[in-house]
Amino acid sequence: SDVCSSDLATFTVNGQTTTTGTPGTLVYQWQVQTPTGTRWTNVTNAGIYTGSATHSLVLTGATSAYTGYKYRVKITSAGGTEEVISRTATLTFGTW
């Protein structure tokens, strides 16, 4: 996602929010990795982040210091029978 300073950045998962049968409701957990990091950390609703446990993670007031941060979402079924991890998206800041 490309943004300018003080813009909103939003990462959204497209698709349904429930499954049929045993798996049930889907549980979302957004994760972040710093540009030089090797570990994923769960995002919480604090600082610039909201929506950390929903299908859309919103970053409000992020600065260019967040350039290169990587984001993904882990989706688990409430029944615990299914788990999917999304592809990675990298945040970059433009100068327009």
Residue pairs with C-beta under 8 A, 6 or more apart in sequence:
1 9
1 10
1 11
1 89
1 91
1 92
2 92
2 93
2 94
3 9
3 59
3 62
3 91
3 92
3 93
3 94
4 93
4 94
4 95
4 96
5 62
5 63
5 64
5 93
6 61
6 63
7 62
8 58
8 59
8 60
9 58
9 59
9 62
9 91
10 56
10 57
10 58
10 59
11 30
11 56
11 57
11 71
11 73
11 89
12 55
12 56
12 57
13 28
13 55
13 56
13 73
13 75
13 86
16 26
17 25
17 26
17 55
18 24
18 25
18 26
19 26
19 77
19 82
22 79
22 81
23 77
23 78
23 79
23 81
23 82
24 77
24 78
24 79
25 77
25 78
26 75
26 76
26 77
26 78
27 53
27 75
27 76
27 77
27 78
28 53
28 54
28 55
28 73
28 74
28 75
29 42
29 43
29 52
29 53
29 73
29 74
29 75
29 76
30 42
30 43
30 49
30 51
30 52
30 53
30 57
30 71
30 72
30 73
30 74
31 40
31 41
31 42
31 43
31 71
31 72
31 73
31 74
32 40
32 41
32 43
32 69
32 70
32 71
33 39
33 40
33 41
33 69
33 70
33 71
33 72
33 88
34 68
34 69
35 67
35 68
35 69
35 70
40 72
42 52
43 49
43 52
43 57
43 71
44 52
45 51
45 52
45 53
48 59
48 60
48 61
48 62
48 66
49 57
49 58
49 59
50 57
50 58
50 60
51 57
51 58
55 73
57 71
57 73
59 66
59 91
62 91
63 93
64 93
66 91
66 93
67 91
67 92
67 93
68 90
68 91
68 92
69 90
69 91
70 88
70 89
70 90
70 91
71 88
71 89
71 90
71 91
72 85
72 86
72 87
72 88
72 89
73 85
73 86
74 83
74 84
74 85
74 86
75 83
75 84
75 85
75 86
76 82
76 83
76 84
77 83
